[in-house]
């Protein structure tokens, strides 16, 4: 370790990651901190203050929250790994030359980040994919959806060239100060709306509603069908997804039949009842666009308890279209699945990893 500060690359074989929720993964910026003089001297000499500010940190916050010291006017050695909360959640080819992208970015970083979208086509002469169109654009110029401290960015771009299945779509998030923050490349054939699946029912059903469209109904129902129909649309999409994963299910909430009564007293309320044929376990499911309150969670938990007392193996599940991190952490008697879980299930299903996708619901 040399004196002063040495910045590590974002990428490498041993790239550090930060976990947020169950599946979130973010790049990091690492620093070896070592000094024979006071650290703040080196910070300013090497112009690292700008980099820290680009990560949403000032010097006082860095000292207090990351290093646990009052200030930087002391001598110490440490390794600091700072998360860059920017993640590319998905790339979809919606037909011809159109591409849709979704990112999850900390709200502090949105104004300072750019998205570069490019298409690369295979050149048999060089046996490489060469760029044919490249477009940079500020993240803040796209449609955004704030949720807590994060912002979901929905990008749309239409290339002048029609895409073919062997083209590569590149998405690169950059910062003027930090350089490349995160990037992702996919073949068009892997994100095409309709592709042949080996599993017959999955192949047939996705000719009517593609997995890309199903994902939109799950994580953006308001944008897909409008506010008045969004709740019913989300419930229908959850039922569709569970059927693709092999569950037997009935939808009862949108018919007004979801209330369970005993001796004229209401015991609880659910939107979907589903059974896993492999285990004979029944899942009592509620569906909501926003994180549910304790009252809604209690309603499905009470139904689950009612049948458990009568010898039926049951579990209560709350499905949420938005991110529900806080509710997931504090919920009791109910397992909560939110936007990240639903996105992961669609991604696994798209790879025909149906058993792995099903485990998100069963908790196995």
Protein Blocks (a to p, Z undefined) as FASTA:
>chain_A
ZZhjddddfbdfklccddehjlbccdddddddddfbdfklmmmmnopmmmmmmnopafkl
mmmmmnopablcbccddddddddddddfbdcdebjjbccddddddfklmmmpccdddddd
ddfklopacdfbdcdddfklpccddehjbccdddddddfbdcdfkbccddddddfklopf
bdcdddfklmgfbacdfblklmmmmmmmcfklmmmmmmmmmlmnojklmmmmmmmmmmmm
mmmnopacddfklnopabcceehiafbdcfbdcddfklopacdddddfbdcdfklmmmmm
mmmmmmmmnopacddddddfbdckkmmmmpghiacddfklmmmmmmmmmnopmklmmmmm
noZZ
